[in-house]
Amino acid sequence: MPLRICILETDVLRPELVDQYQGYGRMFERLFARQPIAAEFEVYNVMQGVYPPEGERFDAYLVTGSKADSFGTDPWIQTLKVYLLELYQRGDKLLGICFGHQLLALLLGGKSERASKGWGVGIHHYELAPATPWMTPAMDKLTLLISHQDQVTALPENATVIASSEFCPFAAYHINDQVLCFQGHPEFIHDYSRTLLDIRQACLGEKVYQTGIASLDHDHHGQTVAEWMMRFVQHKAAV
């Protein structure tokens, strides 16, 4: 049976990007379609107040990236936090990317805030902790496309770091066999990242912009992270 994944979409793309990229939910569907574990997806835009029907259950719930701040006070963010906490307390598996990574850390006892080091953009490189069973294929280092000015600055006390850099010490973490989160964007492709950089050129400043553009000459491991995420969902805790 394919895994059933609920994608909780926490943003709406800029109008000029919708025709080509549709939305973050669709980006994740395209990403996961290329990894070897069979999965089916339902997308709900929680920013617009859309949630799964009462009683609907999934193998995992994925919280996407967003232009919003995870520590923001928007009513839809508060509603999402209540929903995610209920899922966590019920024992459901939770996946978080960028905004989702930060929101889950914040919700479960960590801290997320505007990063003192400024914007992270383009391709970024991380050191990896020793591989867990679901980190297959195993790698020594990780590269991902990123676009963030907020970071997790303190983890929940039961979280384990799996990817870090000097720029972003808590770039990926898991909480036992229930929560897995990444600051980077495995669903991004180079063209989308380049478009975001162009849109934000003025607010990034020329140095950050040019460094980000130059980094796009390199490849990234988004496909591998997608497989790790599905293996994490499949993984059963040892009894």
C-alpha positions in Angstrom: 0.0 0.0 0.0 1.3 3.5 -0.8 2.0 5.8 2.1 -0.6 8.5 2.5 0.9 11.9 3.1 -1.0 15.0 4.1 0.7 18.2 2.8 -0.3 21.2 4.9 0.5 24.1 2.6 1.4 27.3 4.4 1.7 29.8 1.6 0.4 31.0 -1.7 2.9 31.7 -4.5 3.2 35.1 -6.1 0.8 35.4 -9.0 3.6 35.5 -11.6 4.9 32.1 -10.4 1.6 30.2 -10.2 1.4 29.1 -13.8 4.8 27.5 -13.8 5.0 26.1 -10.2 1.4 26.0 -8.9 2.3 25.9 -5.2 4.5 24.2 -2.6 2.2 21.3 -2.4 2.6 20.5 -6.1 6.3 21.0 -5.8 6.4 18.3 -3.1 4.3 16.0 -5.2 6.7 16.3 -8.1 9.7 15.7 -5.7 8.2 12.6 -4.0 7.1 11.1 -7.3 10.8 10.7 -8.2 11.9 8.7 -5.1 11.4 4.9 -4.9 8.8 4.6 -2.1 5.2 4.7 -3.3 3.1 7.5 -1.8 -0.1 9.4 -2.3 -0.7 13.0 -1.4 -3.5 15.3 -0.4 -2.8 19.0 -0.2 -4.6 21.4 2.2 -3.9 25.1 2.2 -4.0 25.9 5.9 -3.1 29.5 5.3 -6.6 29.7 3.6 -8.2 27.8 6.5 -8.4 24.4 4.6 -7.8 21.3 6.7 -8.4 17.5 6.3 -11.9 16.4 7.0 -12.7 15.3 10.6 -11.6 11.7 11.1 -9.3 11.5 8.0 -6.0 9.9 8.9 -2.6 9.9 7.2 0.7 8.2 7.6 2.4 11.6 8.0 1.7 15.3 7.9 4.1 17.6 6.1 4.3 21.4 6.9 5.7 23.4 4.0 7.7 26.6 3.8 6.1 30.0 3.9 6.9 33.7 3.5 5.3 34.1 7.0 7.4 34.0 10.2 7.0 30.8 12.3 6.9 33.1 15.4 4.2 35.3 13.8 0.9 36.0 15.5 -1.4 35.6 12.4 -4.6 33.8 13.4 -4.0 31.0 10.8 -0.6 30.3 12.4 -2.2 30.0 15.8 -4.8 27.7 14.4 -2.1 25.5 12.8 -0.1 25.3 16.0 -3.2 24.0 17.9 -3.8 21.4 15.1 -0.1 20.3 15.0 0.1 19.9 18.8 -3.0 17.7 18.7 -1.4 15.5 16.0 1.9 15.3 18.0 0.1 14.3 21.2 -1.8 11.7 19.2 1.5 10.2 18.1 1.2 11.1 14.3 4.4 11.5 12.3 5.2 15.1 11.4 7.6 16.5 8.7 8.6 20.1 8.5 10.4 22.2 5.8 11.8 25.7 6.4 8.7 27.4 8.0 7.5 24.0 9.1 10.9 23.1 10.5 10.9 26.3 12.6 7.2 26.1 13.6 7.5 22.5 14.9 10.7 23.4 16.9 8.9 26.4 18.4 5.8 24.4 19.2 7.6 21.6 20.9 9.7 23.7 23.2 12.5 25.2 21.1 13.1 28.7 19.8 12.8 30.2 16.3 13.7 33.8 15.5 15.1 36.2 12.9 18.7 35.0 12.2 21.5 37.3 13.3 23.5 36.2 10.3 20.9 37.5 7.8 19.5 35.8 4.7 20.6 32.3 3.7 20.1 31.8 -0.1 21.1 29.5 -2.9 22.9 26.2 -2.4 24.1 25.5 1.2 26.4 22.8 2.5 25.9 20.9 5.8 27.8 18.5 7.9 25.8 15.3 8.8 25.6 13.4 12.0 26.1 9.6 11.8 23.3 8.1 9.8 20.2 6.6 11.3 18.6 3.6 9.7 16.2 5.7 7.6 19.0 7.9 6.2 19.4 5.7 3.2 21.3 6.3 0.9 23.8 7.4 3.5 26.0 10.4 2.7 28.9 12.2 4.4 27.7 15.8 3.6 24.5 17.4 2.5 23.7 20.2 0.1 20.2 21.8 -0.2 18.7 24.9 -1.8 17.7 27.4 0.9 15.9 30.7 1.2 15.4 31.9 4.8 16.0 34.8 7.1 14.7 33.0 10.2 16.3 30.1 12.0 15.8 27.6 14.8 18.1 28.9 17.6 17.2 26.4 20.3 15.9 22.9 19.8 13.2 21.0 21.8 15.1 19.2 24.5 14.4 15.7 23.0 15.5 16.7 19.5 18.6 15.3 17.8 20.5 17.4 15.2 21.3 15.6 12.0 22.6 18.4 9.8 24.5 21.6 10.7 26.7 24.3 9.4 28.4 27.4 11.0 25.7 29.5 9.4 22.8 27.3 10.5 23.7 25.0 13.5 20.3 23.4 13.7 19.6 22.8 9.9 17.9 19.4 10.4 16.7 17.5 13.4 14.5 14.6 14.4 12.5 13.8 17.5 12.7 10.1 18.1 10.7 8.4 15.3 7.9 11.0 15.2 9.2 14.3 13.9 11.7 15.1 11.1 12.5 18.6 9.9 14.8 20.4 7.5 15.6 24.1 7.1 16.5 23.6 3.5 14.1 23.1 0.6 14.4 19.6 -1.0 11.4 20.5 -3.2 13.1 23.6 -4.8 14.7 23.4 -8.2 17.4 25.7 -9.5 15.1 27.8 -11.7 12.7 28.5 -8.9 15.6 29.5 -6.6 17.0 31.8 -9.2 13.6 33.5 -9.7 13.3 34.0 -5.9 16.8 35.5 -5.8 15.9 37.9 -8.7 12.7 39.0 -6.9 14.5 39.6 -3.6 17.7 41.1 -5.1 17.1 44.6 -3.6 16.4 43.4 -0.1 19.2 40.8 -0.1 21.9 43.3 -1.1 24.3 42.7 -4.1 26.9 40.6 -2.3 24.4 38.0 -0.9 22.5 38.0 -4.2 25.6 37.4 -6.3 26.9 34.7 -3.9 23.5 33.0 -4.1 23.4 33.1 -7.9 27.0 31.7 -8.2 26.1 28.8 -5.8 23.4 27.6 -8.2 26.2 26.1 -10.4 26.2 23.2 -7.9 23.8 20.3 -7.5 21.8 19.5 -4.4 20.5 16.5 -2.5 16.8 17.2 -2.5 16.0 13.9 -4.0 17.9 12.0 -1.3 16.2 14.0 1.4 12.8 13.1 -0.1 13.7 9.4 0.2 14.9 9.9 3.7 11.6 11.5 4.6 9.6 8.6 3.2 11.8 6.0 4.9 11.3 7.9 8.1 7.6 7.7 7.7 7.9 3.9 7.0 10.3 3.4 9.9 8.9 1.7 13.0 10.5 2.3 16.4 12.3 -0.6 17.8 10.3 -2.3 20.5 
